[in-house]
Structure formats: C-alpha cells, structure tokens
Amino acid sequence: QVQLVESGGGVVEAGGSLRLTCATSARTFSSYGLGWFRQAPGKGREFVAVISTSGGSTYYDDSVKGRFTISRDNRHDVVYLQMNSPKPEDTAVYYCAASRLGAYGTPRFRVDYEYWGQGTQVTVSS
C-alpha cells in the first residue's frame, strides 16, 4: 500500500506562485510515475502533469504548459508541482497519484493510477 500526502495548497493571487508537495510512503518510490490531477467544483477530475520514474520524462496538459513544472526527488520520496502565474481557472483540489506505468512512459489517465492522495485545495484569487 502506498500512501500519498499532499501539502502546500492555499490561497494565491493570480500571477503569483505556489508549490505543492506530495510525500509518499512507497518503499520503491522510484518505481512509480507520479502525476498531479485536479478537480474543480462541479467538474470531473482532470489530468495536470506527470513525471516518469526516473524524472527524465514529463508531460503537461495544455492548460498549464509553460506555467507549471513537475519534479521529483527520489532521494526523499517527494514530488513537487511548481505553479507559476496561476489563473483563477486553476482553482481546484489538487491530487497526487502514483502509477507503475510510469516506468514505461507518462500515464495521463485516471485509470492508470493505483494510488491517490486526499488532495489539497488551491484557490487563485483575481
């Protein structure tokens, strides 16, 4: 069982910056691809970004490309989502997720992920 705990959410002004952190309990953290998803009120959970097991490959949704950066620290079992120039439409609960498919690429669908965190709220004020 892999536990994922997100932190770093809060209220940020549009154009500011915020960094989300996801800490994991995985003994084999480096065996999992790590992704970030988000869910806005009244909407489904959508893909944001993913990083492969080694960190060598990343993929972003077009809505955040160029503004958000995903990274991981395999020594400390942590994955980050740096949010620069956030917009009000980025307001959502952000979830961290782990996928064994990350060893083969950059999974982008919810069904590809076996483990999920509880989420952290991000609110972007205009």
Accessible surface in RSA format (square Angstrom, percent):
REM  Atomic radii and reference values for relative SASA: ProtOr
REM  Chains: A
REM  Algorithm: Lee & Richards
REM  Probe-radius: 1.40
REM  Slices: 20
REM RES _ NUM      All-atoms   Total-Side   Main-Chain    Non-polar    All polar
REM                ABS   REL    ABS   REL    ABS   REL    ABS   REL    ABS   REL
RES GLN A   1   181.21 101.3 117.33  85.7  63.88 152.1  47.51 101.1 133.70 101.4
RES VAL A   2    12.63   8.3   8.16   7.4   4.48  10.8   8.16   7.1   4.48  12.1
RES GLN A   3   118.29  66.1 113.96  83.3   4.32  10.3  27.13  57.7  91.16  69.1
RES LEU A   4     8.65   4.8   0.12   0.1   8.52  21.4   0.12   0.1   8.52  22.9
RES VAL A   5    97.12  63.9  93.73  84.9   3.39   8.2  95.39  82.9   1.73   4.7
RES GLU A   6    16.44   9.4   1.64   1.2  14.80  35.2   0.00   0.0  16.44  13.4
RES SER A   7    58.10  49.1  53.70  71.7   4.40  10.1  40.44  86.1  17.66  24.7
RES GLY A   8    38.37  47.3   0.00   N/A  38.37  47.3  25.43  69.8  12.94  29.0
RES GLY A   9    29.66  36.6   0.00   N/A  29.66  36.6   2.17   5.9  27.49  61.6
RES GLY A  10    29.04  35.8   0.00   N/A  29.04  35.8  28.79  79.0   0.25   0.6
RES VAL A  11   114.52  75.4  84.44  76.4  30.08  72.5  84.44  73.4  30.08  81.6
RES VAL A  12    16.01  10.5  11.48  10.4   4.53  10.9  16.01  13.9   0.00   0.0
RES GLU A  13   129.54  74.4 126.59  95.8   2.95   7.0  39.77  76.9  89.78  73.3
RES ALA A  14    46.20  42.5  23.84  36.8  22.36  50.9  24.16  34.0  22.05  58.4
RES GLY A  15    55.89  68.9   0.00   N/A  55.89  68.9  27.28  74.9  28.61  64.1
RES GLY A  16    29.82  36.8   0.00   N/A  29.82  36.8  26.81  73.6   3.01   6.7
RES SER A  17    65.36  55.2  47.26  63.1  18.10  41.7  12.01  25.6  53.35  74.7
RES LEU A  18    34.39  19.2  29.31  21.0   5.09  12.8  34.39  24.2   0.00   0.0
RES ARG A  19   127.66  53.6 113.27  57.7  14.39  34.3  24.28  33.2 103.38  62.7
RES LEU A  20     0.00   0.0   0.00   0.0   0.00   0.0   0.00   0.0   0.00   0.0
RES THR A  21    31.01  22.1  31.01  31.4   0.00   0.0  20.03  26.9  10.97  16.6
RES CYS A  22     0.00   0.0   0.00   0.0   0.00   0.0   0.00   0.0   0.00   0.0
RES ALA A  23    45.59  41.9  44.46  68.6   1.13   2.6  44.46  62.6   1.13   3.0
RES THR A  24    20.44  14.5   0.81   0.8  19.63  46.8   3.89   5.2  16.55  25.0
RES SER A  25    61.43  51.9  34.31  45.8  27.12  62.5  42.20  89.9  19.23  26.9
RES ALA A  26     6.25   5.7   1.65   2.6   4.60  10.5   4.01   5.6   2.24   5.9
RES ARG A  27   242.49 101.8 199.14 101.5  43.35 103.2  79.41 108.5 163.08  98.8
RES THR A  28    73.11  52.0  68.42  69.4   4.69  11.2  62.37  83.8  10.74  16.2
RES PHE A  29     5.89   2.9   4.02   2.5   1.88   4.9   4.04   2.5   1.85   5.3
RES SER A  30    61.00  51.5  52.09  69.5   8.91  20.5  20.85  44.4  40.14  56.2
RES SER A  31    46.32  39.1  36.75  49.0   9.57  22.0  19.48  41.5  26.84  37.6
RES TYR A  32     5.85   2.7   5.85   3.3   0.00   0.0   1.64   1.2   4.21   5.2
RES GLY A  33     0.00   0.0   0.00   N/A   0.00   0.0   0.00   0.0   0.00   0.0
RES LEU A  34     0.95   0.5   0.95   0.7   0.00   0.0   0.95   0.7   0.00   0.0
RES GLY A  35     0.05   0.1   0.00   N/A   0.05   0.1   0.00   0.0   0.05   0.1
RES TRP A  36     0.07   0.0   0.07   0.0   0.00   0.0   0.07   0.0   0.00   0.0
RES PHE A  37     1.52   0.8   1.52   0.9   0.00   0.0   1.52   0.9   0.00   0.0
RES ARG A  38    14.35   6.0  14.35   7.3   0.00   0.0   2.38   3.3  11.97   7.3
RES GLN A  39    60.00  33.6  56.19  41.1   3.81   9.1  11.13  23.7  48.88  37.1
RES ALA A  40    22.53  20.7  19.10  29.5   3.42   7.8  19.48  27.4   3.05   8.1
RES PRO A  41   119.18  86.9  90.82  82.8  28.36 103.1 103.46  85.4  15.72  97.7
RES GLY A  42    92.45 114.0   0.00   N/A  92.45 114.0  45.52 124.9  46.92 105.1
RES LYS A  43   144.90  70.7 131.33  80.6  13.56  32.3  83.01  74.7  61.89  65.9
RES GLY A  44    53.45  65.9   0.00   N/A  53.45  65.9  36.54 100.3  16.90  37.9
RES ARG A  45    54.72  23.0  38.95  19.9  15.78  37.6   0.19   0.3  54.53  33.0
RES GLU A  46    83.62  48.0  78.77  59.6   4.84  11.5  32.71  63.3  50.90  41.6
RES PHE A  47    28.36  14.2  19.62  12.2   8.74  22.7  19.62  11.9   8.74  25.0
RES VAL A  48     0.77   0.5   0.58   0.5   0.20   0.5   0.77   0.7   0.00   0.0
RES ALA A  49     0.00   0.0   0.00   0.0   0.00   0.0   0.00   0.0   0.00   0.0
RES VAL A  50     0.00   0.0   0.00   0.0   0.00   0.0   0.00   0.0   0.00   0.0
RES ILE A  51     5.88   3.3   5.88   4.4   0.00   0.0   5.88   4.2   0.00   0.0
RES SER A  52     9.50   8.0   9.50  12.7   0.00   0.0   8.08  17.2   1.42   2.0
RES THR A  53    21.35  15.2  20.79  21.1   0.56   1.3   4.90   6.6  16.46  24.9
RES SER A  54    92.94  78.5  59.51  79.4  33.43  77.0  51.07 108.8  41.87  58.7
RES GLY A  55    27.23  33.6   0.00   N/A  27.23  33.6   7.24  19.9  19.99  44.8
RES GLY A  56    69.55  85.8   0.00   N/A  69.55  85.8  35.15  96.5  34.39  77.0
RES SER A  57    55.38  46.8  50.10  66.9   5.28  12.2  17.86  38.0  37.52  52.6
RES THR A  58    60.23  42.8  34.98  35.5  25.25  60.2  12.28  16.5  47.95  72.5
RES TYR A  59    79.58  37.2  77.19  43.9   2.39   6.2  43.39  32.6  36.18  44.6
RES TYR A  60    33.72  15.7  31.94  18.2   1.78   4.6  25.80  19.4   7.92   9.8
RES ASP A  61    51.48  36.1  48.47  48.2   3.02   7.1   4.69  11.0  46.79  46.7
RES ASP A  62   115.31  80.8  94.88  94.4  20.43  48.3  37.17  87.5  78.14  77.9
RES SER A  63    56.28  47.6  35.25  47.0  21.03  48.4  46.40  98.8   9.88  13.8
RES VAL A  64     0.22   0.1   0.22   0.2   0.00   0.0   0.22   0.2   0.00   0.0
RES LYS A  65   111.62  54.5  92.65  56.8  18.97  45.2  62.23  56.0  49.39  52.6
RES GLY A  66    81.34 100.3   0.00   N/A  81.34 100.3  42.26 116.0  39.08  87.5
RES ARG A  67    34.07  14.3  29.49  15.0   4.58  10.9  28.82  39.4   5.26   3.2
RES PHE A  68     5.18   2.6   0.00   0.0   5.18  13.5   0.00   0.0   5.18  14.8
RES THR A  69    69.46  49.4  68.77  69.7   0.69   1.6  42.81  57.5  26.65  40.3
RES ILE A  70     5.40   3.1   0.00   0.0   5.40  13.0   0.00   0.0   5.40  14.7
RES SER A  71    47.94  40.5  47.30  63.1   0.64   1.5  33.52  71.4  14.42  20.2
RES ARG A  72    31.48  13.2   4.44   2.3  27.04  64.4   4.98   6.8  26.49  16.1
RES ASP A  73    41.01  28.7  36.64  36.5   4.37  10.3  14.40  33.9  26.62  26.5
RES ASN A  74    57.51  39.7  36.86  35.6  20.65  49.7  22.08  53.1  35.43  34.2
RES ARG A  75   214.60  90.1 179.53  91.5  35.07  83.5  70.69  96.6 143.91  87.2
RES HIS A  76   120.19  65.7 100.78  70.0  19.41  49.7  77.66  80.0  42.53  49.5
RES ASP A  77    42.74  29.9  42.74  42.5   0.00   0.0   3.68   8.7  39.07  39.0
RES VAL A  78    20.01  13.2  20.01  18.1   0.00   0.0  20.01  17.4   0.00   0.0
RES VAL A  79     0.13   0.1   0.13   0.1   0.00   0.0   0.13   0.1   0.00   0.0
RES TYR A  80    46.07  21.5  46.07  26.2   0.00   0.0  18.87  14.2  27.20  33.5
RES LEU A  81     0.00   0.0   0.00   0.0   0.00   0.0   0.00   0.0   0.00   0.0
RES GLN A  82    52.82  29.5  52.73  38.5   0.09   0.2  25.12  53.5  27.70  21.0
RES MET A  83     0.00   0.0   0.00   0.0   0.00   0.0   0.00   0.0   0.00   0.0
RES ASN A  84    63.32  43.7  63.32  61.2   0.00   0.0  19.22  46.3  44.11  42.6
RES SER A  85    56.49  47.7  53.67  71.6   2.81   6.5  19.72  42.0  36.77  51.5
RES PRO A  86     1.81   1.3   0.00   0.0   1.81   6.6   0.00   0.0   1.81  11.3
RES LYS A  87    88.63  43.2  88.36  54.2   0.28   0.7  40.14  36.1  48.49  51.7
RES PRO A  88    58.26  42.5  50.92  46.4   7.34  26.7  51.26  42.3   7.00  43.5
RES GLU A  89   124.69  71.6  96.51  73.0  28.18  67.1  64.34 124.4  60.35  49.3
RES ASP A  90     1.05   0.7   1.01   1.0   0.04   0.1   0.04   0.1   1.01   1.0
RES THR A  91    34.25  24.4  30.92  31.3   3.33   7.9  28.79  38.7   5.46   8.3
RES ALA A  92     1.36   1.2   0.94   1.5   0.42   0.9   1.36   1.9   0.00   0.0
RES VAL A  93    40.59  26.7  40.49  36.7   0.11   0.3  40.49  35.2   0.11   0.3
RES TYR A  94     0.00   0.0   0.00   0.0   0.00   0.0   0.00   0.0   0.00   0.0
RES TYR A  95    30.23  14.1  30.23  17.2   0.00   0.0   6.43   4.8  23.80  29.3
RES CYS A  96     0.00   0.0   0.00   0.0   0.00   0.0   0.00   0.0   0.00   0.0
RES ALA A  97     0.00   0.0   0.00   0.0   0.00   0.0   0.00   0.0   0.00   0.0
RES ALA A  98     1.19   1.1   1.19   1.8   0.00   0.0   1.19   1.7   0.00   0.0
RES SER A  99     0.00   0.0   0.00   0.0   0.00   0.0   0.00   0.0   0.00   0.0
RES ARG A 100   124.79  52.4 122.87  62.6   1.92   4.6  45.15  61.7  79.64  48.3
RES LEU A 101    84.25  46.9  82.45  59.0   1.79   4.5  82.45  57.9   1.79   4.8
RES GLY A 102     0.93   1.1   0.00   N/A   0.93   1.1   0.00   0.0   0.93   2.1
RES ALA A 103    57.85  53.2  28.73  44.3  29.13  66.3  28.99  40.8  28.86  76.5
RES TYR A 104   187.20  87.4 146.81  83.5  40.40 105.1 108.52  81.5  78.69  97.0
RES GLY A 105    29.94  36.9   0.00   N/A  29.94  36.9  28.10  77.1   1.84   4.1
RES THR A 106    24.09  17.1  13.30  13.5  10.79  25.7   4.62   6.2  19.47  29.4
RES PRO A 107    13.28   9.7   2.45   2.2  10.83  39.4  12.90  10.7   0.38   2.3
RES ARG A 108    93.97  39.5  87.30  44.5   6.67  15.9  19.28  26.3  74.69  45.3
RES PHE A 109   139.82  70.0 137.59  85.2   2.24   5.8 139.82  84.8   0.00   0.0
RES ARG A 110   120.15  50.4 112.45  57.3   7.70  18.3  31.48  43.0  88.67  53.7
RES VAL A 111   140.71  92.6 105.58  95.6  35.13  84.7 114.16  99.2  26.55  72.0
RES ASP A 112    30.95  21.7  25.05  24.9   5.90  14.0   3.16   7.4  27.79  27.7
RES TYR A 113    12.87   6.0   0.00   0.0  12.87  33.5   0.35   0.3  12.52  15.4
RES GLU A 114    86.59  49.7  56.01  42.4  30.58  72.8  49.21  95.2  37.38  30.5
RES TYR A 115    45.70  21.3  43.00  24.5   2.70   7.0  16.27  12.2  29.43  36.3
RES TRP A 116    67.79  27.2  45.91  22.2  21.88  51.4  35.32  18.8  32.47  52.7
RES GLY A 117     5.63   6.9   0.00   N/A   5.63   6.9   0.50   1.4   5.13  11.5
RES GLN A 118   163.81  91.6 144.61 105.7  19.20  45.7  62.71 133.5 101.10  76.7
RES GLY A 119    21.25  26.2   0.00   N/A  21.25  26.2   0.11   0.3  21.14  47.3
RES THR A 120    18.86  13.4  13.99  14.2   4.87  11.6   7.50  10.1  11.36  17.2
RES GLN A 121    85.29  47.7  77.70  56.8   7.59  18.1  50.50 107.5  34.79  26.4
RES VAL A 122     0.00   0.0   0.00   0.0   0.00   0.0   0.00   0.0   0.00   0.0
RES THR A 123    47.86  34.0  47.86  48.5   0.00   0.0  36.15  48.6  11.71  17.7
RES VAL A 124     7.72   5.1   0.00   0.0   7.72  18.6   0.00   0.0   7.72  20.9
RES SER A 125    42.40  35.8  35.68  47.6   6.72  15.5  35.95  76.6   6.45   9.0
RES SER A 126   130.48 110.3  66.06  88.2  64.42 148.4  55.02 117.2  75.45 105.7
END  Absolute sums over single chains surface
CHAIN  1 A     6431.5       4835.4       1596.1       3232.6       3198.9
END  Absolute sums over all chains
TOTAL          6431.5       4835.4       1596.1       3232.6       3198.9
